[in-house]
Amino acid sequence: MSPRPLHFNAFVWPNGYHESAWRVVEDDVRGVLGLPYYANIARIAEAGLMDSIFLADNIAIAQYRATHLPQTQFDPISVLSALAAVTSNIGLIGTGSTTYSKPWELARRFATLDHLSGGRAGWNIVTTITPLVAAAFGEPAHPEHADRYAMAHEFVDVVTRAWDSWEDDAVVGDRAGGVWADRSKLHDPHFRGEYYNSEGVLPFPRSPQGRPVLVQAGQSAAGIGLAARYAELVFSGPPTLEAAADFRTDLHAQVVAAGRDPEHVLVMPALMITLGGTEAEAQDRARQLEELASPDFRWQNALYTAGLDPDAYDPDAPLSAELLSGPAPSSRAEQLFAAARARPDASLRELTDQTSGGAGQMHFIGTPDQLADHVIRWQDAGAVDGFTIMGSTLPYELSTFVDHVVPILQRRGRYRTEYAGSTLRDHLGLQRPSVNH
Ligand SMILES: Cc1cc2nc3c(=O)[nH]c(=O)nc-3n(C[C@H](O)[C@H](O)[C@H](O)COP(=O)(O)O)c2cc1C
């Protein structure tokens, strides 16, 4: 049996994913606030025939981030809509919060992107880690982890029903008879749930993909449960090959238990890459980034990405016993709490010294040949269907990936040589869902 093709998703981040990237790239530091920066990245990824580009979403930020990192957390749908106009094939995946949106509003915005892009939209379903959004929205409290996921299940259900509120052939365009769409093919979901009620039909017909592709990146048991029920693409995954293979096997078992086909759930974990023409050059580039890293950023980022407010903690004291005995607000907080319990005298600074920020991704450092070997080894072990590529610097790592890694994978028969279709579902080999009501 010939090997399956690999899939790649490009994670877009200002100047690159490493926290020091903006200090080493030569571009104007304010360039990341303009559309040309995003358009350039999207075009590079499309030239490399990648399945999609991806935008994360931090709705509200802790202020330490403004000191240490470029802050460009625009509304992902607005950016992706602009990118739809300057690309023609690549998938456009944006993050949307189930905790801080209304299902109807989110369904409408992603379906709009799907229409405008000709079927290239994907929704990364997140429950939102940081409690700071509650204050920004004037909410009394950030819901707890279990409640956020319980709400998320119902939220996704409402969204998919909204996407299905028009049958595919509802638009008839009968000029002579004066009938634009057949009203009998519109279906109000009349949804009554524990958290959400929703009535009505979307104010436009079903989108080209039927439903934008559903993506999930949570790593907790509840997050994986949500993925098993709904996701067609999963971005998370543990950092070792064996654990990642077990993760995919376990996810697929849960997918089957939820009555779905594991063939329709792709796993593409995040992988930060630093490339060089020789291994020594790649190591030098990675070392330069690490040497610029700030210990003050590390402890604050460890808290923020775990769902805690860094301004409320003393970096030179251990985490309090009271905090450690309460519920962890995320899977990353669970890991941090476990580390703190194992070293009860360690200060927060000491605990987080070795951690890196971000999405808990692996960091690959090496040559294009070595990276091609790496992704093939992981695919052959049954650990992945592809990767979410995070360039430690951008656009350098992405253009090096496209110019040097992609041709190796193509020669080895592991990667497409042209786009086979025009929608994100086509690229991922996912079926177009039929209307369900
Ligand atoms: C590639 C990747 C991208 C992510 N993007 C976001 C994001 O944009 N916004 C967000 O709140 N969480 C993001 N996350 C975090 C998770 O989606 C999830 O919210 C977090 O891990 C907390 O949930 P958990 O406790 O189930 O892991 C991302 C994770 C990964 C691996």
The ligand as an ORCA input file, in Angstrom:
! r2SCAN-3c Opt
* xyz 0 1
  C      -1.937     24.485     17.795
  C      -2.725     24.981     18.963
  C      -3.394     26.204     18.858
  C      -4.142     26.715     19.917
  N      -4.775     27.913     19.763
  C      -5.495     28.435     20.790
  C      -6.118     29.682     20.671
  O      -6.024     30.327     19.634
  N      -6.837     30.173     21.721
  C      -6.977     29.481     22.885
  O      -7.644     29.952     23.802
  N      -6.377     28.272     23.037
  C      -5.635     27.750     22.018
  N      -4.998     26.543     22.178
  C      -5.158     25.842     23.432
  C      -6.272     24.786     23.420
  O      -7.143     24.875     22.362
  C      -7.058     24.726     24.702
  O      -7.890     25.857     24.797
  C      -6.201     24.670     25.901
  O      -5.270     23.665     25.724
  C      -7.038     24.502     27.181
  O      -7.862     23.410     27.074
  P      -7.468     21.992     27.659
  O      -7.432     22.153     29.150
  O      -8.537     21.077     27.177
  O      -6.121     21.626     27.078
  C      -4.222     26.006     21.125
  C      -3.553     24.786     21.245
  C      -2.808     24.265     20.185
  C      -2.105     22.941     20.344
*
